Structure formats: structure tokens, C-alpha cells
Amino acid sequence: MSPDRPLALEELPARLWSELVRASRDRHHGWRLPVLATVDPQGSPQARTVVLRGADAALGELVCYTDRRSPKVSQLRADGRGVLVFWCARLSWQLRAQVRIGVEEDGARVQAAWARVAGQPAARDYLAPAPPGTAGLQGGWGTGGEPAGIADEPQAVHHLALLSARVMALDWLELDRRHGPRRAGVDAQGCAQWLIP
Ligand SMILES: Cc1cc2nc3c(=O)[nH]c(=O)nc-3n(C[C@H](O)[C@H](O)[C@H](O)COP(=O)(O)O)c2cc1C
């Protein structure tokens, strides 16, 4: 946004999606690491940091990767409602996305995701022999080191699952010293309206 011209309401939905797409490709973007909040089967809130791996404005979809054995996956199978909370200090923008999350454990998109991750240090997150959250040694491989070349093999048994989050609504908050705080809601149809911050 130009510092001299505040973003207009009608520009907002497209601009938010272009920032989300940018964040999914740029590891230095503030929105790269949102917090994903879900509800567990006991009705308790759960929240954790995730990496934004994909954003598709046309589909209204955000994508993250996870270990299919992690507690959040069983939580999401029982109740797909979630909120992704983003903060970008450079933009001074908070974004809260109300989402419905589906878990994909196999298929072309999971294979493509694994092909991207395999061979990178992140691959070890999906190759641990024991499920995330179970008691064990740090790193899960006993030595705390790399999983001995296994991540370089595309055929290795991995536990990567895709979390595909369909965006139902967006809540944007801008903290701007010159113009004061501004807030707007964007519904699933892409209609934006100003809200009292
Ligand atoms: C910077 C950062 C990025 C993370 N990215 C992911 C991620 O993309 N996917 C994921 O499942 N967990 C990620 N984690 C770990 C989660 O925050 C969490 O600890 C883990 O997934 C277990 O969550 P659960 O017990 O609610 O399933 C990340 C943690 C940090 C600190």
C-alpha cells in the first residue's frame, strides 16, 4: 500500500489474497507463519503455529502441511472448523481467517507436496517413526541428528498430510499511525465492509 493513499475498501479482498499468495511463496513474509486454532473433541481450544504453504484466491483456499498422526488431524476430522491468525509487522496487518479444514492423506496433491519437501530439512518432520506428541527423545531418531539420508529418498514412508482450509470469512485489522486503526470484514462471496476496530 502506498503510505500516502490508504487502501480502498473495494481493493481489499484482492489485496489480501495477493498478500496470502506472496506469503505462501516468501519465507520472510510475516504471514508465512500463522497460528491455527481448532477445537478438540472435549470442546477445548487448541492453537499452534503452522507454515502457510499455499493460497488460491480463485478457490478461496489456504494450504498447510502436517503429520497425519498429529493430534490436530484427529481434531479436524471430528470438527473441521478453524481460525488462522496472521500478523505482518511490515504491513501492520492482522488477518483472521475463519476456515473449514479438510485433511488430505493421499492423492496427487499430497504426492506433489511430498515431492517438494523430500530432500529438504523439513522432510524429517514427516518421517519420524513415532507420532508427534508421544513421549520420546528429542528429534525422535535417538541421535538428535538427521534421519540418515532417508529424507533424500522420494519413496521413503512419510506421514505428510495436506490441510486444505476453505475460507469462509476474513477479518482484517490495520494498525496505522497516520490514519488510525481500520478494520474490515470480507465474506465468502468477497464482499467487504468496514467494521469498528
Ligand atoms: C515456526 C513453526 C512452524 C511450524 N509449522 C508447522 C506446520 O507447518 N505444520 C505442523 O503440523 N506443525 C508445525 N509446527 C509445529 C506446531 O506448532 C505444533 O507444535 C505441532 O504441529 C503439534 O501440534 P498439535 O499437537 O496441535 O497437532 C510449527 C511450529 C513452529 C514453531
The ligand as an SDF file (V2000), in Angstrom:
LIG
                    3D

 31 33  0  0  0  0  0  0  0  0999 V2000
    7.7210  -21.7860   13.2200 C   0  0  0  0  0  0  0  0  0  0  0  0
    6.9100  -23.0390   13.3470 C   0  0  0  0  0  0  0  0  0  0  0  0
    6.3300  -23.5820   12.2140 C   0  0  0  0  0  0  0  0  0  0  0  0
    5.5820  -24.7510   12.3070 C   0  0  0  0  0  0  0  0  0  0  0  0
    4.9790  -25.2540   11.1890 N   0  0  0  0  0  0  0  0  0  0  0  0
    4.1960  -26.3460   11.2810 C   0  0  0  0  0  0  0  0  0  0  0  0
    3.4990  -26.8350   10.1360 C   0  0  0  0  0  0  0  0  0  0  0  0
    3.5760  -26.2900    9.0240 O   0  0  0  0  0  0  0  0  0  0  0  0
    2.7220  -27.9350   10.2980 N   0  0  0  0  0  0  0  0  0  0  0  0
    2.5990  -28.5680   11.5100 C   0  0  0  0  0  0  0  0  0  0  0  0
    1.8660  -29.5420   11.5750 O   0  0  0  0  0  0  0  0  0  0  0  0
    3.2390  -28.1170   12.6090 N   0  0  0  0  0  0  0  0  0  0  0  0
    4.0300  -27.0290   12.5260 C   0  0  0  0  0  0  0  0  0  0  0  0
    4.6820  -26.5590   13.6290 N   0  0  0  0  0  0  0  0  0  0  0  0
    4.5290  -27.2930   14.9040 C   0  0  0  0  0  0  0  0  0  0  0  0
    3.1760  -26.9780   15.5230 C   0  0  0  0  0  0  0  0  0  0  0  0
    3.1880  -25.6470   16.0160 O   0  0  0  0  0  0  0  0  0  0  0  0
    2.8130  -27.9600   16.6340 C   0  0  0  0  0  0  0  0  0  0  0  0
    3.7610  -27.9060   17.6650 O   0  0  0  0  0  0  0  0  0  0  0  0
    2.7000  -29.3830   16.1210 C   0  0  0  0  0  0  0  0  0  0  0  0
    2.1620  -29.4380   14.8110 O   0  0  0  0  0  0  0  0  0  0  0  0
    1.8310  -30.2270   17.0320 C   0  0  0  0  0  0  0  0  0  0  0  0
    0.5330  -29.6670   17.0400 O   0  0  0  0  0  0  0  0  0  0  0  0
   -0.7650  -30.4970   17.5320 P   0  0  0  0  0  0  0  0  0  0  0  0
   -0.3030  -31.2400   18.7670 O   0  0  0  0  0  0  0  0  0  0  0  0
   -1.7910  -29.4620   17.8300 O   0  0  0  0  0  0  0  0  0  0  0  0
   -1.1500  -31.4070   16.4280 O   0  0  0  0  0  0  0  0  0  0  0  0
    5.4270  -25.3860   13.5650 C   0  0  0  0  0  0  0  0  0  0  0  0
    5.9960  -24.8130   14.7000 C   0  0  0  0  0  0  0  0  0  0  0  0
    6.7200  -23.6720   14.5860 C   0  0  0  0  0  0  0  0  0  0  0  0
    7.3380  -23.0760   15.8360 C   0  0  0  0  0  0  0  0  0  0  0  0
  1  2  1  0
  2  3  1  0
  2 30  2  0
  3  4  2  0
  4  5  1  0
  4 28  1  0
  5  6  2  0
  6  7  1  0
  6 13  1  0
  7  8  2  0
  7  9  1  0
  9 10  1  0
 10 11  2  0
 10 12  1  0
 12 13  2  0
 13 14  1  0
 14 15  1  0
 14 28  1  0
 15 16  1  0
 16 17  1  0
 16 18  1  0
 18 19  1  0
 18 20  1  0
 20 21  1  0
 20 22  1  0
 22 23  1  0
 23 24  1  0
 24 25  2  0
 24 26  1  0
 24 27  1  0
 28 29  2  0
 29 30  1  0
 30 31  1  0
M  END
$$$$
